[in-house]
Amino acid sequence: MSSGLNVRPPGGLDLLSLGALVHRLDPGIIPFRKATRCDIHVSGGEFNVAANLSDCFRMNSGIASAMVDYPIGDLIAERVRAMGVRPFYKWFKHNGVNGPNMATVYSDRGHGVRPPVVFYNRANEAAGQLKPGDFDWSQIMSGGIRWFHSGGIFAALSETTGEVIIEGMRAAKAAGAIVSFDLNFREKLWNIWGGQRKAIDVIARIVEHVDVLVGNEEDLQKGLGIAGPEVAAKSALDPKTFFSMIDRVVTKHPQVKAVATTLREVHSTSRHSWSAVAWIGGQTYTAPVCELDVVDRVGGGDGFAAGLIYGLLAGEAPEEAVKLGWANGALLTTFPGDTTMATVEQVRSLAKGGSARIQR
């Protein structure tokens, strides 16, 4: 079966992401209230997709984002370069006191029966100040672009970020790119300035331009205002409730050609059952179920999106693209940090049913 997506031949940027860059402070299994040291991971829901596509899948990817001229900005920009992602920055000058800032995410990993904890400092965040006109889309896309990606985290930052997404998507469509959007509904972010009613209004205007949606049942309900399933699933791995909502999504947004999500049953912080499902071009696809021994769960969903996008760009059958997303997301949870450390060969091996036997 074909995906029904009009994938352009290789040339120029394979993917451009639009979103906020953040740095995540991670004390590992120690809660922040007892932490004495932490690792620094560079992240961002939209950036993670571009980073995975470049570093693991060896594609040409870019990130359009805000960047601040202070040492935290330097640290983040260095990691962007290290992942091979081409930056397109709107620069902001730091006043030496209160910003504008690059956002900070704080998260401890939890362990066993103790869940992970995530909270933010997004005060005076530069990315929230981005507005239409800040990026020269025609120049950024002048060499060609195959796929444009953004997400609900960036959309939730301010009154203007959703408008930037719509502007970027229009330019990408005019350049012939496929457009994707990860709903990534974050109630805490929307509640700061408009709540769920505002979220549904903003996201509905964005989704008018979208070909591929990524989001779970809760994202579809809260982000799109789609009614939930009549019958609750017996298991978090049961795709029936997700598929039952697809008709409502496509009725509301008929131009959407694919909807996909991960399925995760959390047995403990360190042990998850993992699968993925997608509706692509009118057909449904379900990935296998595997048991994950989780090192760091942050970024698994972005890993799925990246693998799925890679598969579709590489001309794989939809079923294989879903498996590549599933495999990449699974492997990503075995590494610390928000972006993958796997190779495309490792992802393809797992997608084909590879094992964890030692490779000598």
PyMOL commands that set and color helices and strands:
alter all, ss='L'
color gray80, all
select helices_A, chain A and resi 32-34+45-55+71-82+126-129+137-140+152-155+161-174+187-191+195-207+217-224+240-252+300-313+318-332+344-351
alter helices_A, ss='H'
color red, helices_A
select strands_A, chain A and resi 15-18+22-26+39-43+61-68+86-92+103-108+117-121+147-151+178-182+212-214+258-268+271-280+283-286+290-293
alter strands_A, ss='S'
color yellow, strands_A
deselect
rebuild
show_as cartoon
